[in-house]
Amino acid sequence: MDDRGGFALDTESIEVLRQAVERLGDGFAGLPPAGGPRGDPAAIRSVLCEVADRLHDNYPYFHPLYAGQMLAPPHPIARLAYALALWVNPNNHALDGGRASSHMEKEAVADLARMIGWETHLGHLCGGGTMANLEALWVGGCLCPGTTVLASTQAHYTHSRISAVLGRPFEAIPCDGRGRMDAAALEARLGAGDVGMVVATVGSTAVGAVDPLPRILELRDRHGFRVHADAAYGGYFGLAGGLDGDARSAYERLADVDSLVIDPHKHGLQPYGCGCVLFRDPSVGRLYRHDSPYTYFSSAELHLGEISLECSRPGAAAVALWATQRLLPPVPNGEFAAGLDRSLSAARRLWAIVRNDPRFVTPFAPELDIVVFAPRARSAGEASALARRIFDEAARRDLHLALADLPATFFDPASTGMVLDRPTVTCLRSVLMKAEHADWVDRIAAILDASSDAVTGADPGGDDVFPG
């Protein structure tokens, strides 16, 4: 709160950062004085204030009323540790470019591997899920050259794009009515042969669906392909205590996949970009082998660039992740895990409100913390148009949702009364990935209610709900 009682960004932590910078400087106090690119303070202040003004042209991603895309503020410890590291600006490609930060990266990545259930592993941080998935698909292609990659129709589009970049054949497997890979369709495709990798999506970015990993692993035992888990969005939820049924069964088998991607810049409370790729078998490191005679000379110890397709990488990202995991260890029953359960609880409460509102239809309950729903209407086209109008009206009332075009087959005409006159339905989508969302569900629902009334002018208790 500021002096006027409104919202204010955190400024108290700036003093903590100042103290930490002074302590960092103490470690280099023995160096002779030297100038640096300090610049004119007044000019810097002027430009920074201009930057602040330009940044007003953003949605309030940091606020609980932003419940649209997968955007959340980093934890204060991550923000401060990242900024602190910039005074050194380490490069985690080679040890002589990022000594402390490289060791912190190895420790932080090992914590993520243990979270999955791996005591031995090979892995590193990277710019995000796309680069991490690229490395996993590249390794799979080296081990099974010329074979096809399979992923579901609801998998992230990055897999088809990456497969094209790598020159690997790619095919999409249909989903069931809840957005999960159809195991029967997968089995039928495997019967035709030539499959080297199946991507199991563990938390799809559209609806948070979790593919049937136990069944996929069973098919791997029969057909001999690699299983890669794209857990960029959902990877941390294995720590949550509130997972239900099929999702829990999938997380219990994560340790059995061959490779895995997780994005700490999503639920790991990190700044963009911070992704991570992990391999169960450390021997795949041989595939990265290359010469760099001027880079890896400082130590016989492993340089992270020797197991990464990326070269220069920000050591600050590793420092931020290490500090966050030091404060909030990614372990069951801890404070970090409790935040995930709060997100699950928020999603289930919002879904229950929407499900019981006659103005909306929702295709299924959330498996993670993403809720999708559409206005009830006579047709998919009318529902889609209404969704866009409610989306705009909610934004005018400071509630920021997202829109997602989902297969019309997710909506049963018999129960929804909706004529499927187009292949997709534009749905309202809410990502409740901030732990604070658990305290804001009623406020979100109230704004959604008012926005819906404003769009339609309909009596929510009347017979003609959302007439279109």
Secondary structure, DSSP 8 states (H G I E B T S, - for coil): --TTSS-----THHHHHHHHHHHHHHTTTTS---------HHHHHHHHHHHHHHHTSS--TTSTTB-SSS-----HHHHHHHHHHTTT--BTTSTTT-HHHHHHHHHHHHHHHHHHT-SS-EEEEESSHHHHHHHHHHHHHHHSTT-EEEEETTS-THHHHHHHHHT--EEEE-B-TTSSB-HHHHHHHHTT--EEEEEEEBS-TTT--B--HHHHHHHHHHH--EEEEE-TTTGGGGG-S---HHHHHHHTTGGGSSEEEE-TTTTT---S--EEEEES-GGGGGGG----TTTS-S-SS--GGGG-S--S-BHHHHHHHHHHHHHS---TTSHHHHHHHHHHHHHHHHHHHHHT-TTEE-SS--SSSEEEEEE--SBHHHHHHHHHHHHHHHHHTT-B-EEEEEEGGGS-HHHH--B--SSEEEEEEEE--SGGGGGTHHHHHHHHHHHHHHHH---TTSSS-S--
